Amino acid sequence: MTGLIDSVDQRTRLVGQNRLELLLFRLGSGQLYGINVFKVKEVLQCPRLTAIPQRKPVVRGVAHIRGSTVPILDMNVATGQPPLADIDKCYVIITEYNRSTQGFLVSNVEQIINTNWENIHPPPRAVGSDTYLTAVTETAGRMVAIVDVEKILAEVSSAREQVSDAVIATGVAARMHGRHLLIVDDSSVARRQIQGVMQSMGLITTACEDGRKALQFLQAMVAEGKNPSDELILVISDIEMPEMDGYTFTAAVRADPRLCDLHIILHTSLSGVFNKAMIDKVGANDFLAKFNPDELAQRVNAHMLTLLAQQGEEVTP
């Protein structure tokens, strides 16, 4: 199994090419699931678990791994199914999301596939808006369901989503009258979290589900005779998205002289394997690991103050 996850350095070469590698696994049924290898730190046979009092059903216990205590979440329970049986025969995928490490209990792990984000599509609308899927793809004639891990973690943890009152710069958003910002993220939970922060600051938001839709939105704005840099304060974009990832989206914006002045913050759960060189290469203005509402508000405040100063207005943080 150790050969399944080799060198992250080798996989960083996929970044910026709109490509990714998926680790495929199964749960209690025959359905095949996938998770981005960039999120995976290790795959191992399920270790001995220690129960914790008053735990949520999805948390099967904690394991001591490499000197750290890691919560182990039953991926089957997380997606509304019965708990996995015979967990001593199951595997744990150790991941890093949103600045935290956790393990996902799965029935078995199959293989890694190399694919293109263009082959990753949003789930069919017929499955509804409350689904745990963030995308689907196909390999060798088999459908692969990609789970919205951010939705699972948001339901398991009670992380703060509100901005502290002291962080909001009074009156700054009002001086940006008529302008709003663009949010680009495939996770419904992430979009809701970011929109909540921006609304608490008095800002108007538009949201797109992936980089391709966001690029089309900006191009349509240009076609209407509008200057996106005049209409939008900034763009907050995820990196991992179906159809077109955040790196490719940012590079496309920078390559278009009608869009290239937009301020772009890449906001991603890829905190553990973040490649600063790639952020610079594609031309993003800033990077922020998900999800800290105060940090996000501070970055947006700082940019708005910069815009006001450029307009010759007196600025007071």
C-alpha positions, -999 to 999 in steps of 0.1 A, spaced: 0 0 0 29 24 7 37 22 -30 3 37 -38 12 71 -24 48 79 -34 62 114 -40 41 145 -37 69 163 -56 63 142 -87 26 151 -86 31 188 -84 41 186 -120 4 181 -128 -4 215 -112 -11 242 -138 -19 217 -165 -55 213 -154 -48 177 -144 -51 157 -112 -47 123 -98 -75 105 -80 -71 78 -54 -100 54 -60 -117 36 -31 -149 18 -22 -173 19 7 -199 -6 17 -215 -9 -17 -199 -15 -51 -198 23 -59 -164 36 -67 -153 69 -51 -123 92 -56 -102 117 -37 -75 140 -50 -41 126 -42 -29 161 -32 -51 157 -1 -37 123 9 -9 120 33 -9 82 38 -30 51 33 -28 23 59 -47 -7 72 -71 5 99 -51 7 131 -65 1 166 -91 28 174 -98 43 208 -134 53 214 -141 88 226 -171 98 248 -201 116 233 -187 112 198 -208 118 167 -217 85 149 -195 94 119 -164 94 142 -155 58 148 -127 68 172 -92 82 172 -59 65 162 -23 73 173 -4 77 140 32 90 136 30 106 171 -3 124 165 -38 116 175 -60 115 144 -98 113 143 -111 85 121 -143 92 102 -164 65 87 -169 77 51 -199 54 47 -217 70 77 -207 105 65 -226 99 32 -258 86 50 -250 49 49 -247 23 77 -213 20 95 -187 -1 79 -184 -36 93 -151 -55 101 -131 -23 104 -100 -43 111 -101 -53 75 -107 -18 63 -83 10 53 -78 45 65 -70 74 41 -51 100 61 -59 134 46 -52 171 52 -81 195 47 -86 230 58 -56 230 81 -66 198 99 -56 161 96 -82 134 97 -86 98 86 -114 84 64 -124 48 70 -131 30 37 -137 -6 27 -107 -9 4 -84 12 -18 -80 3 -54 -56 25 -75 -46 59 -86 -57 73 -119 -44 104 -138 -70 125 -155 -79 160 -166 -102 184 -147 -121 187 -180 -132 151 -174 -145 160 -139 -181 172 -140 -206 185 -115 -231 159 -103 -263 156 -122 -289 182 -111 -314 153 -105 -294 142 -74 -305 174 -56 -287 202 -39 -282 183 -6 -259 156 -21 -225 147 -6 -211 146 -41 -191 175 -55 -182 160 -88 -183 128 -109 -161 113 -136 -156 80 -154 -127 56 -158 -126 23 -177 -164 25 -181 -170 29 -144 -185 60 -127 -164 76 -100 -181 98 -74 -160 125 -58 -172 133 -23 -177 168 -10 -153 164 20 -158 200 30 -195 194 35 -187 163 57 -162 182 78 -185 211 83 -212 188 96 -188 170 119 -169 199 134 -183 231 149 -157 255 133 -165 292 136 -179 307 104 -187 342 116 -163 372 114 -152 388 146 -167 423 150 -133 439 155 -121 426 121 -147 444 100 -134 478 88 -164 501 94 -177 519 64 -151 506 40 -175 483 20 -200 512 17 -173 532 -1 -171 504 -27 -207 512 -38 -219 494 -69 -191 469 -69 -191 433 -57 -168 403 -58 -168 369 -75 -166 336 -56 -155 305 -75 -158 272 -57 -174 238 -65 -183 231 -28 -217 244 -18 -205 246 18 -174 267 8 -196 290 -12 -220 295 17 -191 301 41 -174 327 19 -207 344 10 -215 346 48 -182 364 55 -187 388 26 -223 396 35 -213 404 71 -189 430 56 -217 445 36 -205 432 2 -225 418 -27 -213 385 -41 -217 364 -73 -208 327 -72 -197 303 -99 -193 265 -94 -160 261 -114 -133 280 -132 -149 275 -166 -182 291 -156 -163 319 -139 -143 326 -170 -175 326 -191 -191 350 -166 -162 375 -169 -161 372 -207 -199 379 -208 -193 410 -187 -168 422 -213 -192 414 -241 -217 437 -224 -192 466 -226 -183 464 -189 -148 464 -174 -146 435 -149 -119 454 -129 -144 483 -124 -173 460 -116 -155 436 -92 -135 443 -61 -117 409 -64 -121 372 -72 -119 345 -45 -112 312 -62 -108 276 -51 -80 255 -68 -97 221 -70 -127 224 -93 -143 203 -121 -140 215 -157 -113 240 -150 -92 243 -119 -82 275 -101 -47 275 -115 -59 272 -151 -86 298 -145 -61 323 -130 -37 318 -159 -65 323 -184 -75 356 -167 -39 368 -167 -36 359 -204 -66 381 -214 -58 418 -215 -94 426 -208 -93 407 -175 -57 407 -165 -60 435 -139 -84 415 -116 -72 408 -81 -73 371 -75 -71 353 -41 -67 315 -43 -86 301 -14 -81 264 -10 -81 234 13 -48 222 -2 -29 236 28 -6 207 33 10 205 -2 6 241 -12 31 249 -40 40 286 -37 59 285 -70 28 276 -88 8 304 -73 34 329 -85 36 312 -119 -1 315 -127 -1 351 -114 -25 350 -84 -22 380 -61 -26 361 -29 -32 327 -13 -52 317 18 -58 282 32 -94 274 41 -112 283 62 -106 312 87 -133 339 85 -112 365 102 -82 360 79 -104 360 48 -121 393 59 -87 409 67 -74 401 32 -105 416 16 -104 446 39 -68 452 30 -74 451 -7 -104 474 -4 -82 499 15 -56 497 -13 -83 504 -39 -95 534 -20 -60 547 -16 -54 544 -54 -86 565 -59 -71 592 -37 -95 587 -9 -85 590 27 -83 556 43 -84 546 79 -83 509 87 
